Amino acid sequence: MASLQRFGTWAVECSKPSSSSSHTKQFIRPIIPISRRSVILISVLSLDLISPPLQTLARERRNRKVIPPEEYLTSSDGLKYFDIVEGKGPVAEKGSTVLVHFDCAYRGITAISSRESKLLAGNRSIAQPYEFKVGATPGKERKRDFVDNPNGLFSAQASPKPPPAMYSVVEGMKVGGKRTVIVPPEAGYGKRGMNEIPPGATFDLNIELLQIMQPEGK
């Protein structure tokens, strides 16, 4: 015969030893009935709280707004950069013609962006990628008069001016990659500044490598 002893919301059921056993058996069971579905849900939630999935940890790392300084790498010309996304396409080499989107952010506010280039003789904004040759002298490609695109003629001179740092720091990136760069004044907009970036300011440059253009005839 079994006896029931209560402890809060739980009870211990003790059964007397049978003739074939000298040990007393104890069973712990809840007083409040719990369905099998509730037990499964509680078990799953407990495991998630104890051991978060590795994918969740990786996603949190990618979404961090502040990257520790020790995780930045240094380019050949001394710029600090960090690859948020490595990319899986071809590698941009010195002399390659590339298409990128770039954003310059000062104190968390985007001041310059290739995603807001203006149409010729219009006030609409379009996402016009920036085309340049890796390692070239900054500004040469801006001498183009017009570029034909599905939205109409686009004025190259109306496109946002990237910082000189972008022309070299793209080297080594893979297509599909995203890189953030700490740009000092001497590699940025110097003593004049640009838009909301004040003179002599250090800012963040975010680059997305969209395409590496094939040379004509290949």
Secondary structure as GFF3:
##gff-version 3
##sequence-region A 1 218
A	DSSP	beta_strand	2	7	.	.	.	ID=ss1
A	DSSP	beta_strand	10	15	.	.	.	ID=ss2
A	DSSP	beta_strand	25	30	.	.	.	ID=ss3
A	DSSP	alpha_helix	36	50	.	.	.	ID=ss4
A	DSSP	alpha_helix	54	62	.	.	.	ID=ss5
A	DSSP	three_ten_helix	69	71	.	.	.	ID=ss6
A	DSSP	beta_strand	73	74	.	.	.	ID=ss7
A	DSSP	beta_strand	80	85	.	.	.	ID=ss8
A	DSSP	beta_strand	97	106	.	.	.	ID=ss9
A	DSSP	beta_strand	109	113	.	.	.	ID=ss10
A	DSSP	three_ten_helix	114	116	.	.	.	ID=ss11
A	DSSP	beta_strand	117	118	.	.	.	ID=ss12
A	DSSP	beta_strand	125	126	.	.	.	ID=ss13
A	DSSP	beta_strand	130	133	.	.	.	ID=ss14
A	DSSP	three_ten_helix	140	143	.	.	.	ID=ss15
A	DSSP	beta_strand	146	149	.	.	.	ID=ss16
A	DSSP	beta_strand	152	155	.	.	.	ID=ss17
A	DSSP	three_ten_helix	156	158	.	.	.	ID=ss18
A	DSSP	alpha_helix	166	169	.	.	.	ID=ss19
A	DSSP	beta_strand	178	183	.	.	.	ID=ss20
A	DSSP	three_ten_helix	185	187	.	.	.	ID=ss21
A	DSSP	beta_strand	203	213	.	.	.	ID=ss22
###
